[in-house]
Amino acid sequence: MDNVVRALACMAAACFFGMILRQPKSTLIYTAVIGLVGYVIFILMKGTLLAFFVSGLVVGILCELSARIAKKATTLFLISSIIPTVPGLGLYRSMMALSENNLELSLQIGVETLAGIGAIALALTIATAIFSCIRPLRLQRLKH
């Protein structure tokens, strides 16, 4: 039951964040499903640094595909879909340890969190780069 609640909360978070950003209503279901897929991958991989990277890569690729299917900008899907995977709790715990004057724990949690954020950013960049390379190759083949 706990997993069902988490899945629904994950989809709701992605969907509501899209609504806050005034995302078109026709794209909200894509956003919710992509956010759920990314979060499920993250959980199945036990929340490691590699999990951040793989879930970010999958979310990036699915957002690129959805953008092409819906003929919308990729960022419409990407910003809201990545929210369930972003390590906000790590940032919170790092700040709490810092406020309690536990510098060692704060630094440890902070570095792990920033590494997760960096892994997500790298994965999204790779997904975008893959799709930006595909289009010029396709145009070259059509010209010749």
C-alpha positions in Angstrom: 0.0 0.0 0.0 2.9 2.3 0.8 4.2 2.0 -2.7 0.9 2.9 -4.2 0.7 6.0 -2.1 4.3 6.9 -3.1 3.4 6.4 -6.8 0.3 8.6 -6.6 2.2 11.3 -4.6 5.0 11.2 -7.2 2.5 11.6 -10.1 0.6 14.3 -8.2 3.9 16.2 -7.5 4.9 16.2 -11.1 1.4 17.2 -12.3 0.8 19.9 -9.7 4.3 21.4 -10.4 3.3 21.5 -14.1 0.1 23.3 -13.1 2.0 25.8 -11.1 4.2 26.5 -14.1 1.1 26.9 -16.3 1.9 23.9 -18.4 -0.7 23.1 -21.0 -3.2 20.6 -19.7 -2.7 18.3 -22.6 0.9 17.7 -21.5 0.2 17.0 -17.8 -0.5 13.3 -18.2 2.9 12.9 -20.0 4.6 14.8 -17.2 3.0 12.7 -14.5 3.8 9.3 -16.1 7.4 10.3 -16.9 7.9 11.6 -13.4 6.6 8.2 -12.0 8.9 6.2 -14.3 11.9 8.2 -13.3 11.1 7.8 -9.6 10.4 4.0 -9.9 13.8 3.6 -11.6 15.4 5.6 -8.8 13.8 3.5 -6.1 14.5 0.2 -7.9 18.2 1.1 -8.0 18.2 1.8 -4.3 18.8 5.6 -4.5 22.5 5.4 -5.3 24.5 7.9 -7.4 24.0 5.7 -10.4 20.3 5.7 -9.7 20.2 9.5 -10.0 22.1 9.3 -13.3 20.0 6.5 -14.9 16.6 7.9 -13.8 17.7 11.3 -15.1 18.7 9.8 -18.4 15.4 7.9 -18.7 13.4 11.0 -17.8 15.4 13.1 -20.3 14.9 10.6 -23.1 11.2 10.2 -22.4 10.7 14.0 -22.3 12.5 14.3 -25.7 10.3 11.6 -27.2 7.1 13.1 -25.6 8.0 16.6 -26.9 8.3 15.2 -30.4 5.1 13.3 -30.2 3.1 16.2 -28.7 5.0 18.8 -30.9 5.8 20.9 -27.9 9.0 22.2 -26.3 11.0 19.6 -24.3 11.3 21.9 -21.3 7.5 21.7 -20.8 7.9 18.1 -19.9 11.4 18.1 -18.4 11.0 20.7 -15.6 8.0 19.1 -14.0 9.0 15.4 -14.7 12.3 15.6 -13.0 10.9 17.0 -9.7 10.2 13.6 -8.1 13.8 12.6 -8.5 15.5 15.8 -7.3 17.2 15.2 -3.9 15.4 17.9 -1.9 15.5 15.8 1.3 19.3 15.7 1.1 19.4 19.5 0.9 17.0 19.8 3.8 19.0 17.3 6.0 22.3 19.1 5.1 20.9 22.4 6.2 19.4 20.9 9.4 22.8 19.4 10.3 24.4 22.7 9.6 21.9 24.5 11.9 22.7 22.0 14.6 26.4 22.9 14.2 27.2 19.4 13.0 29.6 20.4 10.2 30.9 17.0 9.4 27.5 15.4 8.8 26.3 18.5 7.0 29.3 18.3 4.6 28.9 14.6 4.1 25.2 14.9 3.2 25.7 18.0 1.2 28.4 16.5 -1.0 26.3 13.4 -1.6 23.3 15.6 -2.5 25.3 17.8 -4.9 26.8 14.7 -6.5 23.2 13.5 -7.1 22.2 16.8 -8.6 25.3 16.7 -10.8 24.5 13.2 -12.0 20.9 14.3 -12.9 22.3 17.4 -14.8 24.8 15.3 -16.7 22.2 12.7 -17.6 19.8 15.4 -18.9 22.5 16.9 -20.9 23.4 13.6 -22.5 19.8 12.9 -23.4 19.4 16.3 -25.0 22.7 15.9 -26.9 21.6 12.5 -28.2 18.4 14.0 -29.6 20.1 17.1 -31.0 22.5 14.8 -32.9 19.7 12.7 -34.4 17.9 15.5 -36.2 20.9 16.8 -38.2 21.8 13.2 -39.3 18.2 12.7 -40.5 18.2 15.9 -42.5 21.6 15.0 -44.1 20.1 11.7 -45.3 17.1 13.4 -46.7 19.2 15.8 -48.7 21.3 13.1 -50.4 
